[in-house]
Amino acid sequence: MKVRWVTACSAVLAIVGAGAGHVSRTMSAATSTKAHVPASDTALGRYDFSRDPDTRTELPLKLTEISGLAVSEDGRIFAHDDERAIISEVNASSGQVVKSFAIGDRSIRGDFEGLAVAHGRFYMVTSDGTIYETAEGNDGERVRFERRITDLGAECEIEGLSYDPSSRTLLLACKECHKEALCNSITVFRWSIDSKALAKAATLRVPFAALQKVGLNTFNPSGIERDPQTGNYLLIAAKQRSIIEITPAGKLVASTKLARRWHRQSEGIAVLPNLTLAIGDEGGKKTGRGSLALYASRRK
């Protein structure tokens, strides 16, 4: 697997701050959804998806096409748009942007599809598997970065990024297969942050046949998150409007459906330190702003 590196110079640039018009609401009325009820000992079992989110907040215009969520070690939530290499810290309760910083001394555009934080370093991934690594920046700052070409784009379209501290690997979810061998399963690649290489022996695959017992025939991930309590992986799919939970060994242990009313196009998923589940949904010209929905844990 070839790896190429690029380093950019740092500079400072004023970036537009929080957009106006965010709306924060607390949900109370139940929404009709045919959610599969996850077992109580699973990560998904902590949440009641048969009801509306505890809160749902509209995001600033700069995050209308929100495409990834990640939580830092100190509990802050970060998000990014899917067209520019700009990372924004978001206030989870209000939806306001606390700060934004850009990768590179020139605006980098691309199909960015995932965000992860590991040991104070930020990682973004594009749909062709290119990984950008950087340190956290101040508001309006442009930061140095390292770019790695994984060549995964030849195998599939990547959508979703998370970090697994138990193996010190980034988890890259495959949304659409480009090779026939990957077309009948959910595939998650693991990338070592130490060796800076793809750990092929550790690639995770879940056959679509395993999904049939939960009423799914296929699954196209749009986001992935490692649950900090169980160590299991949560994969969200905008197309199927579903979340599944699998073990690091690839066993499917839980699934649930999401209500169409609140989840138009779910592109990001993250678990906060208090085990609140955050889901980011893309907006659009007809549907308005992107949104951040929070589901409180029913157990600690």
Residue, then its C-alpha position, 0 to 999 in steps of 0.5 A: m500500500k503506497v503512502r505519500w506525505v504532504t506538509a502545509c505551512s501554517a498561517v492565520l485566516a479569519i473564518v466566519g463564526a457561528g451562523a445565525g438562526h440556530v434553533s434548540r428544541t426539547m422533544s416530548a411527543a413520541t414519534s411513531t417508528k418501527a424500531h427494533v428494540p435492542a437488548s438492554d446490555t448493548a450500546l444501542g440498548r441505552y437509548d429509546f429510539s421509539r421516542d423523539p430525540d431529547t433535543r434537536t438543534e439546527l446548525p449554522l449554515k456552514l454546517t448545512e452539509i454536515s458529514g462527520l462528528a467526533v468527540s475529543e478526549d475532554g468531551r468536546i464535539f467537533a463536526h465538518d462540512d463535506e466539501r471543505a477541510i474545515i473543522s468546527e467545534v460545536n456546542a452540543s446543546s445550542g448548536q452554535v459553532v464555538k470555533s473553526f479552524a482550517i487545514g492547510d494555508r490554502s482552502i482544501r476542497g474535497d469529498f470529506e466523509g469522516l472525522a476522528v480525534a485521537h490523542g489530541r490529533f485530528y483526522m479527516v478522510t475523503s471518500d477515496g480514502t485520503i487521510y488528513e492529520t493535524a493538530e487542533g487549531n485556534d479559531g480562524e487559524r490555518v494549521r499544518f497537516e500531513r496527508r496519506i494516500t491509502d489507495l482504498g478508493a480503488e476498493c470502495e467509497i469510504e464514508g465514516l471515520s472513528y478511532d479505536p484506542s484498544s488497537r490504536t487504529l482508525l476505523l474506515a467504513c466502506k459505503e459503496c463497493h468498487k470490488e466484487a469481493l466486498c459487495n456482499s458485506i459491510t466492510v470496515f478497514r483499520w488503519s494504524i496510527d503508529s505504523k501509518a499503514l493499513a492493517k489488512a489482516a484486521t479488516l472487518r467484514v460482516p456478511f449481508a446475510a447476518l442483517q436479515k434477522v433484523g430486517l435489513n438486506t443491505f447496509n450503506p454506512s454513512g458514519i461509524e463510532r466506537d462506543p466507549q463503554t462496550g467497545n462495540y462499533l456503531l454504524i449509521a446508514a442514511k440510506q437505510r435510516s438505521i443504526i447497527e451495532i457490531t463487536p470488534a470481531g464482526k458479530l451483529v448484536a443490535s440494530t434500530k431504525l431512526a424516525r424519518r421525521w427527525h433524521r432526513q440524512s444521517e451523516g455523523i454519529a458520536v458518543l459523548p462522555n456521559l454516553t449521550l448519543a449524537i447524530g448529525d443530519e445533513g440539511g438541504k435547499k428544501t429541508g433547511r439547515g443541518s441538525l444535531a440530535l441528542y439521545a440521552s442514555r437511560r443507564k450509566 
